[in-house]
Amino acid sequence: MKKFLSVLLASLMIFACEEEKKEALVFTNYNVEKAYEKCNPEKGNCTFVNLNYPVAKGKENVAKKINDSIEAHIIQLVSGFNPDDKPETMEEMVDGFIANYASYREDFPDSDIPWEATVFAEITEENPKLLSIDFNAYTFTGGAHGYGSNTYMNFNPETGKVYTHKDLFTSEFKDFVEKDFRKKEDIPQDKNINSTGMFFENDEFNLPVNIGFRDDKLILTYNPYEIAAYAEGQKTYEYDLEKISEYLKIDLSATE
């Protein structure tokens, strides 16, 4: 009887472990590539779309929320430059980008400057309380220059919900960053935040839309045009997590 119970207990433990692994979130990289079919390789690169991003599996409902959010974000990154385009799926977005270029070539047959849309998304922080993903994107559809950006999405891996700044940081965090921002950008503490040429809306300092986590650091990124002229480029600020822990609302030291 004892032997039977031992075997039964061992079997149950193995089953429980397998179920736990089955329910754990795991990620694989997915790649989507498509090029304009009528390009001339002898004249240089062809118009193309190249997307590389993580896809979640396990915890079915949670994985679906994360994957849907990632896909919607990439669609916006690539098609956002054209407000007339409203693709609902990644396939529609990719096909639409190539089709728009084909239409452009019909209207301007002498132009052979290729378009480009690339997105490389990678997980930069993963623990029981936080999943942070950095989307490095670049689009070029003619004109003087393309547009590159780094955007971040921070997920609650337990629910699949996208964290807001209010979910992640205390109200005091904005004041802390503003003081440091003014110091680094040589803006007097008692002067208007735009007194040296910044573009903050309503003359009020705001945290960047894009804040991510990487290598025990917090990354704050203002992309081109967000608070300054394009020529100023991207502005990025980093803080060691241990130094700003008092402003965090989630415990990143939590373990399974």
C-alpha positions, -999 to +999 in steps of 0.1 A: +000+000+000+028+024+009+046+016-023+014+023-042+009+056-024+045+066-032+041+059-069+008+077-069+023+108-051+052+108-075+029+106-105+008+135-092+039+156-086+051+149-122+016+158-135+015+190-115+050+200-128+039+193-164+007+213-159+028+242-144+052+241-173+022+240-197+007+271-181+040+290-179+045+318-204+072+311-230+082+332-259+095+324-294+107+349-320+086+353-351+098+369-383+078+384-412+095+395-444+081+407-477+097+426-506+083+445-537+083+419-565+092+443-593+124+457-578+157+460-596+184+445-574+211+460-596+200+495-585+202+487-548+179+475-521+143+467-528+113+481-509+108+457-481+091+450-447+110+431-420+094+424-387+109+404-358+090+401-325+083+377-296+052+356-296+038+343-263+026+308-257+011+291-226-015+307-203-038+309-233-059+340-223-028+359-210-008+350-241-036+361-264-038+395-247+000+400-250+002+389-286-028+410-296-012+441-280+022+434-296+006+430-330-015+462-327+015+481-317+036+470-346+008+477-370+006+513-356+044+517-359+044+508-396+011+521-409+007+551-385+025+573-411-006+570-433-039+578-415-059+564-444-045+530-438-064+511-411-052+475-413-066+451-388-040+423-391-003+421-395-008+405-430-030+434-441-004+459-429+025+442-446+006+438-479-007+474-477+028+488-472+040+470-504+008+479-523+012+516-514+048+516-528+035+499-559+009+526-563+035+552-558+058+537-585+028+538-609+023+575-602+061+583-603+077+556-625+110+575-627+115+572-589+133+541-578+141+550-542+130+521-521+108+522-490+116+504-458+098+493-427+117+474-400+107+465-365+129+445-341+112+438-308+130+421-280+122+413-244+144+434-222+130+424-188+111+393-177+102+384-142+069+373-124+057+409-121+069+425-153+075+418-189+092+447-208+095+448-246+116+473-266+104+479-302+132+493-323+115+506-355+125+525-387+103+535-416+112+553-448+086+562-474+104+589-493+113+624-484+144+638-467+147+611-441+131+582-425+119+580-389+134+558-362+121+552-328+123+531-297+090+524-280+082+502-250+054+481-238+053+469-202+030+440-194+017+423-162+027+387-171+000+374-146-029+391-165-015+402-199-026+438-191-004+466-203+009+487-174+003+524-175+027+549-159+003+552-130+005+514-125+043+515-124+053+548-107+043+569-077+032+605-083+066+618-070+085+601-098+076+629-123+090+656-100+122+635-096+127+631-133+119+667-141+146+680-117+172+656-132+160+665-167+165+702-161+200+695-147+211+674-177+196+697-203+208+729-186+173+743-180+172+764-148+149+750-121+130+783-118+125+789-156+098+777-180+105+741-191+105+753-227+128+783-220+157+767-239+138+755-269+120+723-258+085+715-271+066+704-240+029+708-245+013+736-225+048+745-211+045+716-187+071+689-182+058+654-189+073+620-186+081+604-220+054+581-234+081+554-237+096+540-205+112+505-204+133+483-183+166+467-192+196+453-173+185+465-139+180+500-154+150+521-161+151+536-196+132+569-205+131+577-242+118+608-259+117+600-296+124+626-324+097+654-325+083+644-291+099+673-271+124+688-295+133+693-332+142+663-354+178+675-355+180+670-317+175+633-323+163+608-296+168+618-260+174+589-236+179+589-199+188+559-177+184+552-139+196+523-118+165+506-105+179+504-070+183+542-070+147+549-080+131+519-062+111+543-039+091+554-069+082+520-081+048+505-073+057+469-083+082+447-066+107+436-093+126+415-068+098+390-066+106+354-076+084+325-086 
